[in-house]
Amino acid sequence: MIPTITAFERSPDRGKGLARDMRVRWALEEAGQPYEVRLVSFSAMKEPAHRALHPFGQIPTYEEGNLALFESGAIVLHIAEHHAGLLPDEANARARAIAWMFAAVNTVEPPILELQTAKLLEGDKPWTEQRLPLVLDRIRHRLGELSVRLGDADWLDGAFSVGDLMMIGVLLRLRASGLLDEYPNLAAYVARGEARPAYKRAFASQWAVFAGSRLPT
Ligand SMILES: N[C@@H](CCC(=O)N[C@@H](CS)C(=O)NCC(=O)O)C(=O)O
């Protein structure tokens, strides 16, 4: 059965890979699983029909037969559990890959989201000037720790897994800030993820929603 995911009808980044349907598209592409996309407007996301799928009125969602899921991490894990290649076979390595997924969304992503809130939603507030350096420090702290752990390895724990997919999906949100460039091994890690054919296919299909088939230069 072909799953259907939801994505923004109008994305704030105009399809540059930051909306979280990208993680789901990427996992589906890695798995070689065809999928359909239903685009939703901001107002439709808050309507009861969409909230029945996503209690917080957001994207992405995932529907497959009588299964409806929300939360990009849960969706990506579901895909990884049902297709070969995204999770190691060995039980302990599998558990560690899942730990990296949680680390991505629960340890690394929160300060990155704080930066977006501070800049985009609260940039005009009087406290922003004092707050921004604190938020940037919190991000640098996490990036420094991640950079040390990654060292000169290609991926976080052996072969590429959904742990890397989620971590790279999260780190990509920092590109515009320039912070990633302060950690060359993390910048190279993200570039390795973006170079994967499945990532490129996912990016192209998200981009195509907003720009026909024209890819960014
Ligand atoms: N923790 C959720 C976050 C979902 C989320 O924030 N989605 C954004 C798009 S990337 C959204 O729908 N924003 C619109 C809104 O919240 O109204 C996940 O990982 O799926």
The ligand as an ORCA input file, in Angstrom:
! r2SCAN-3c Opt
* xyz 0 1
  N       7.803     17.689     16.519
  C       7.052     17.787     15.277
  C       7.090     19.239     14.823
  C       6.170     19.454     13.644
  C       6.253     20.899     13.157
  O       6.681     21.814     13.875
  N       5.807     21.106     11.899
  C       5.853     22.416     11.311
  C       6.436     22.326      9.913
  S       8.130     21.831      9.916
  C       4.449     22.959     11.167
  O       3.548     22.252     10.793
  N       4.292     24.252     11.460
  C       3.052     24.944     11.279
  C       2.346     25.172     12.568
  O       2.840     24.739     13.640
  O       1.290     25.800     12.529
  C       7.671     16.847     14.219
  O       8.879     16.574     14.310
  O       6.949     16.373     13.337
*
